[in-house]
Amino acid sequence: MALSNNFLDTEPARAEIDAQPGPLMLEFGTPWCGNCLAARPFIAQAFSQYPEVTHLKVEDGRRRPLGRSYGVKRWPTLIFLKDGQEIVRLVRPRSVEPIAEALQKISPAV
């Protein structure tokens, strides 16, 4: 699955994420978040090399259970999972390199 440009209409349940096989990146943020918008080009550039990684863009905020279950406090928070297990977490990435390194860690080729 390629990079998602839109936030999900419905937030998935934590059990659904935990059961997800393979590589997955959760991106927590909001459409109006300046830090999220600033990170967007870095995320897109890194993802261009990892089309096999599933990307879910989750709008976060008060009373949003998925973000709370992961302890998200700042946006964007990127959580990289492999077979439902968190491998890497990045908060407010400011360049493409840490995102690409995290994607490499969850990539099936690893």
Biotite code that builds the C-alpha atoms (Angstrom):
import biotite.structure as struc

atoms = struc.array([
    struc.Atom([0.000, 0.000, 0.000], chain_id="A", res_id=1, res_name="MET", atom_name="CA", element="C"),
    struc.Atom([1.301, 3.416, -0.892], chain_id="A", res_id=2, res_name="ALA", atom_name="CA", element="C"),
    struc.Atom([1.487, 6.528, 1.211], chain_id="A", res_id=3, res_name="LEU", atom_name="CA", element="C"),
    struc.Atom([-1.917, 7.754, 2.335], chain_id="A", res_id=4, res_name="SER", atom_name="CA", element="C"),
    struc.Atom([-2.694, 11.433, 1.841], chain_id="A", res_id=5, res_name="ASN", atom_name="CA", element="C"),
    struc.Atom([-5.918, 11.477, 3.828], chain_id="A", res_id=6, res_name="ASN", atom_name="CA", element="C"),
    struc.Atom([-6.812, 10.856, 7.419], chain_id="A", res_id=7, res_name="PHE", atom_name="CA", element="C"),
    struc.Atom([-8.940, 7.768, 8.010], chain_id="A", res_id=8, res_name="LEU", atom_name="CA", element="C"),
    struc.Atom([-12.686, 8.344, 8.207], chain_id="A", res_id=9, res_name="ASP", atom_name="CA", element="C"),
    struc.Atom([-12.963, 5.820, 11.031], chain_id="A", res_id=10, res_name="THR", atom_name="CA", element="C"),
    struc.Atom([-10.232, 5.157, 13.554], chain_id="A", res_id=11, res_name="GLU", atom_name="CA", element="C"),
    struc.Atom([-9.290, 1.459, 13.755], chain_id="A", res_id=12, res_name="PRO", atom_name="CA", element="C"),
    struc.Atom([-9.421, -0.354, 17.080], chain_id="A", res_id=13, res_name="ALA", atom_name="CA", element="C"),
    struc.Atom([-6.159, -1.120, 18.855], chain_id="A", res_id=14, res_name="ARG", atom_name="CA", element="C"),
    struc.Atom([-6.863, -4.871, 18.574], chain_id="A", res_id=15, res_name="ALA", atom_name="CA", element="C"),
    struc.Atom([-7.118, -4.470, 14.799], chain_id="A", res_id=16, res_name="GLU", atom_name="CA", element="C"),
    struc.Atom([-3.714, -2.744, 14.664], chain_id="A", res_id=17, res_name="ILE", atom_name="CA", element="C"),
    struc.Atom([-2.138, -5.330, 16.977], chain_id="A", res_id=18, res_name="ASP", atom_name="CA", element="C"),
    struc.Atom([-3.361, -8.100, 14.648], chain_id="A", res_id=19, res_name="ALA", atom_name="CA", element="C"),
    struc.Atom([-2.093, -6.418, 11.468], chain_id="A", res_id=20, res_name="GLN", atom_name="CA", element="C"),
    struc.Atom([0.502, -8.638, 9.757], chain_id="A", res_id=21, res_name="PRO", atom_name="CA", element="C"),
    struc.Atom([3.586, -7.169, 8.126], chain_id="A", res_id=22, res_name="GLY", atom_name="CA", element="C"),
    struc.Atom([4.989, -3.656, 8.166], chain_id="A", res_id=23, res_name="PRO", atom_name="CA", element="C"),
    struc.Atom([2.760, -0.753, 9.157], chain_id="A", res_id=24, res_name="LEU", atom_name="CA", element="C"),
    struc.Atom([3.332, 2.903, 9.949], chain_id="A", res_id=25, res_name="MET", atom_name="CA", element="C"),
    struc.Atom([0.780, 4.828, 11.984], chain_id="A", res_id=26, res_name="LEU", atom_name="CA", element="C"),
    struc.Atom([0.925, 8.591, 11.547], chain_id="A", res_id=27, res_name="GLU", atom_name="CA", element="C"),
    struc.Atom([-0.882, 10.488, 14.312], chain_id="A", res_id=28, res_name="PHE", atom_name="CA", element="C"),
    struc.Atom([-1.683, 14.157, 13.783], chain_id="A", res_id=29, res_name="GLY", atom_name="CA", element="C"),
    struc.Atom([-4.324, 16.586, 12.544], chain_id="A", res_id=30, res_name="THR", atom_name="CA", element="C"),
    struc.Atom([-4.968, 18.332, 9.205], chain_id="A", res_id=31, res_name="PRO", atom_name="CA", element="C"),
    struc.Atom([-4.286, 21.761, 10.745], chain_id="A", res_id=32, res_name="TRP", atom_name="CA", element="C"),
    struc.Atom([-1.085, 20.887, 12.657], chain_id="A", res_id=33, res_name="CYS", atom_name="CA", element="C"),
    struc.Atom([1.875, 22.955, 11.431], chain_id="A", res_id=34, res_name="GLY", atom_name="CA", element="C"),
    struc.Atom([4.420, 20.350, 12.521], chain_id="A", res_id=35, res_name="ASN", atom_name="CA", element="C"),
    struc.Atom([2.432, 17.663, 10.670], chain_id="A", res_id=36, res_name="CYS", atom_name="CA", element="C"),
    struc.Atom([2.402, 19.743, 7.492], chain_id="A", res_id=37, res_name="LEU", atom_name="CA", element="C"),
    struc.Atom([6.147, 20.416, 7.821], chain_id="A", res_id=38, res_name="ALA", atom_name="CA", element="C"),
    struc.Atom([6.898, 16.675, 8.170], chain_id="A", res_id=39, res_name="ALA", atom_name="CA", element="C"),
    struc.Atom([4.734, 15.703, 5.200], chain_id="A", res_id=40, res_name="ARG", atom_name="CA", element="C"),
    struc.Atom([7.426, 16.065, 2.486], chain_id="A", res_id=41, res_name="PRO", atom_name="CA", element="C"),
    struc.Atom([9.900, 14.023, 4.559], chain_id="A", res_id=42, res_name="PHE", atom_name="CA", element="C"),
    struc.Atom([7.356, 11.238, 5.028], chain_id="A", res_id=43, res_name="ILE", atom_name="CA", element="C"),
    struc.Atom([6.484, 11.221, 1.320], chain_id="A", res_id=44, res_name="ALA", atom_name="CA", element="C"),
    struc.Atom([10.132, 11.118, 0.278], chain_id="A", res_id=45, res_name="GLN", atom_name="CA", element="C"),
    struc.Atom([10.944, 8.237, 2.638], chain_id="A", res_id=46, res_name="ALA", atom_name="CA", element="C"),
    struc.Atom([7.869, 6.256, 1.585], chain_id="A", res_id=47, res_name="PHE", atom_name="CA", element="C"),
    struc.Atom([8.819, 6.454, -2.082], chain_id="A", res_id=48, res_name="SER", atom_name="CA", element="C"),
    struc.Atom([11.373, 3.705, -1.387], chain_id="A", res_id=49, res_name="GLN", atom_name="CA", element="C"),
    struc.Atom([9.019, 1.496, 0.676], chain_id="A", res_id=50, res_name="TYR", atom_name="CA", element="C"),
    struc.Atom([5.720, 0.995, -1.206], chain_id="A", res_id=51, res_name="PRO", atom_name="CA", element="C"),
    struc.Atom([5.191, -2.354, 0.551], chain_id="A", res_id=52, res_name="GLU", atom_name="CA", element="C"),
    struc.Atom([4.702, -0.667, 3.936], chain_id="A", res_id=53, res_name="VAL", atom_name="CA", element="C"),
    struc.Atom([1.099, 0.055, 4.907], chain_id="A", res_id=54, res_name="THR", atom_name="CA", element="C"),
    struc.Atom([0.538, 3.649, 6.003], chain_id="A", res_id=55, res_name="HIS", atom_name="CA", element="C"),
    struc.Atom([-2.421, 4.697, 8.149], chain_id="A", res_id=56, res_name="LEU", atom_name="CA", element="C"),
    struc.Atom([-2.942, 8.387, 8.804], chain_id="A", res_id=57, res_name="LYS", atom_name="CA", element="C"),
    struc.Atom([-4.937, 8.734, 12.034], chain_id="A", res_id=58, res_name="VAL", atom_name="CA", element="C"),
    struc.Atom([-6.431, 12.027, 13.188], chain_id="A", res_id=59, res_name="GLU", atom_name="CA", element="C"),
    struc.Atom([-5.646, 12.401, 16.863], chain_id="A", res_id=60, res_name="ASP", atom_name="CA", element="C"),
    struc.Atom([-7.083, 14.451, 19.711], chain_id="A", res_id=61, res_name="GLY", atom_name="CA", element="C"),
    struc.Atom([-9.053, 14.246, 22.923], chain_id="A", res_id=62, res_name="ARG", atom_name="CA", element="C"),
    struc.Atom([-11.190, 11.163, 23.319], chain_id="A", res_id=63, res_name="ARG", atom_name="CA", element="C"),
    struc.Atom([-9.412, 9.401, 20.461], chain_id="A", res_id=64, res_name="ARG", atom_name="CA", element="C"),
    struc.Atom([-8.709, 5.943, 21.893], chain_id="A", res_id=65, res_name="PRO", atom_name="CA", element="C"),
    struc.Atom([-6.056, 4.738, 19.444], chain_id="A", res_id=66, res_name="LEU", atom_name="CA", element="C"),
    struc.Atom([-3.726, 7.665, 20.081], chain_id="A", res_id=67, res_name="GLY", atom_name="CA", element="C"),
    struc.Atom([-4.269, 7.380, 23.820], chain_id="A", res_id=68, res_name="ARG", atom_name="CA", element="C"),
    struc.Atom([-3.489, 3.653, 23.735], chain_id="A", res_id=69, res_name="SER", atom_name="CA", element="C"),
    struc.Atom([-0.083, 4.506, 22.232], chain_id="A", res_id=70, res_name="TYR", atom_name="CA", element="C"),
    struc.Atom([0.533, 7.418, 24.594], chain_id="A", res_id=71, res_name="GLY", atom_name="CA", element="C"),
    struc.Atom([0.662, 9.989, 21.783], chain_id="A", res_id=72, res_name="VAL", atom_name="CA", element="C"),
    struc.Atom([1.227, 13.482, 23.165], chain_id="A", res_id=73, res_name="LYS", atom_name="CA", element="C"),
    struc.Atom([2.774, 15.449, 20.276], chain_id="A", res_id=74, res_name="ARG", atom_name="CA", element="C"),
    struc.Atom([2.122, 15.582, 16.548], chain_id="A", res_id=75, res_name="TRP", atom_name="CA", element="C"),
    struc.Atom([3.125, 14.168, 14.304], chain_id="A", res_id=76, res_name="PRO", atom_name="CA", element="C"),
    struc.Atom([3.962, 10.927, 16.031], chain_id="A", res_id=77, res_name="THR", atom_name="CA", element="C"),
    struc.Atom([5.010, 8.139, 13.674], chain_id="A", res_id=78, res_name="LEU", atom_name="CA", element="C"),
    struc.Atom([4.825, 4.601, 15.019], chain_id="A", res_id=79, res_name="ILE", atom_name="CA", element="C"),
    struc.Atom([6.477, 1.871, 12.962], chain_id="A", res_id=80, res_name="PHE", atom_name="CA", element="C"),
    struc.Atom([5.161, -1.633, 13.590], chain_id="A", res_id=81, res_name="LEU", atom_name="CA", element="C"),
    struc.Atom([6.054, -5.073, 12.344], chain_id="A", res_id=82, res_name="LYS", atom_name="CA", element="C"),
    struc.Atom([3.430, -7.783, 12.816], chain_id="A", res_id=83, res_name="ASP", atom_name="CA", element="C"),
    struc.Atom([1.619, -5.590, 15.345], chain_id="A", res_id=84, res_name="GLY", atom_name="CA", element="C"),
    struc.Atom([4.693, -4.887, 17.483], chain_id="A", res_id=85, res_name="GLN", atom_name="CA", element="C"),
    struc.Atom([6.111, -1.386, 17.835], chain_id="A", res_id=86, res_name="GLU", atom_name="CA", element="C"),
    struc.Atom([9.675, -1.269, 16.526], chain_id="A", res_id=87, res_name="ILE", atom_name="CA", element="C"),
    struc.Atom([10.401, 2.475, 16.250], chain_id="A", res_id=88, res_name="VAL", atom_name="CA", element="C"),
    struc.Atom([8.673, 5.701, 17.291], chain_id="A", res_id=89, res_name="ARG", atom_name="CA", element="C"),
    struc.Atom([9.473, 9.149, 15.929], chain_id="A", res_id=90, res_name="LEU", atom_name="CA", element="C"),
    struc.Atom([8.016, 12.367, 17.270], chain_id="A", res_id=91, res_name="VAL", atom_name="CA", element="C"),
    struc.Atom([8.159, 15.469, 15.076], chain_id="A", res_id=92, res_name="ARG", atom_name="CA", element="C"),
    struc.Atom([10.751, 14.232, 12.590], chain_id="A", res_id=93, res_name="PRO", atom_name="CA", element="C"),
    struc.Atom([12.648, 17.096, 10.952], chain_id="A", res_id=94, res_name="ARG", atom_name="CA", element="C"),
    struc.Atom([14.318, 15.254, 8.078], chain_id="A", res_id=95, res_name="SER", atom_name="CA", element="C"),
    struc.Atom([13.841, 12.242, 5.823], chain_id="A", res_id=96, res_name="VAL", atom_name="CA", element="C"),
    struc.Atom([16.723, 10.189, 7.266], chain_id="A", res_id=97, res_name="GLU", atom_name="CA", element="C"),
    struc.Atom([15.156, 8.980, 10.544], chain_id="A", res_id=98, res_name="PRO", atom_name="CA", element="C"),
    struc.Atom([11.940, 8.092, 8.731], chain_id="A", res_id=99, res_name="ILE", atom_name="CA", element="C"),
    struc.Atom([13.809, 6.116, 6.068], chain_id="A", res_id=100, res_name="ALA", atom_name="CA", element="C"),
    struc.Atom([15.852, 4.323, 8.755], chain_id="A", res_id=101, res_name="GLU", atom_name="CA", element="C"),
    struc.Atom([12.679, 3.366, 10.624], chain_id="A", res_id=102, res_name="ALA", atom_name="CA", element="C"),
    struc.Atom([11.019, 2.128, 7.426], chain_id="A", res_id=103, res_name="LEU", atom_name="CA", element="C"),
    struc.Atom([14.076, 0.002, 6.692], chain_id="A", res_id=104, res_name="GLN", atom_name="CA", element="C"),
    struc.Atom([13.771, -1.628, 10.130], chain_id="A", res_id=105, res_name="LYS", atom_name="CA", element="C"),
    struc.Atom([10.205, -2.798, 9.440], chain_id="A", res_id=106, res_name="ILE", atom_name="CA", element="C"),
    struc.Atom([10.618, -3.571, 5.747], chain_id="A", res_id=107, res_name="SER", atom_name="CA", element="C"),
    struc.Atom([10.056, -7.213, 4.744], chain_id="A", res_id=108, res_name="PRO", atom_name="CA", element="C"),
    struc.Atom([13.492, -7.257, 3.118], chain_id="A", res_id=109, res_name="ALA", atom_name="CA", element="C"),
    struc.Atom([15.102, -6.907, 6.554], chain_id="A", res_id=110, res_name="VAL", atom_name="CA", element="C"),
])
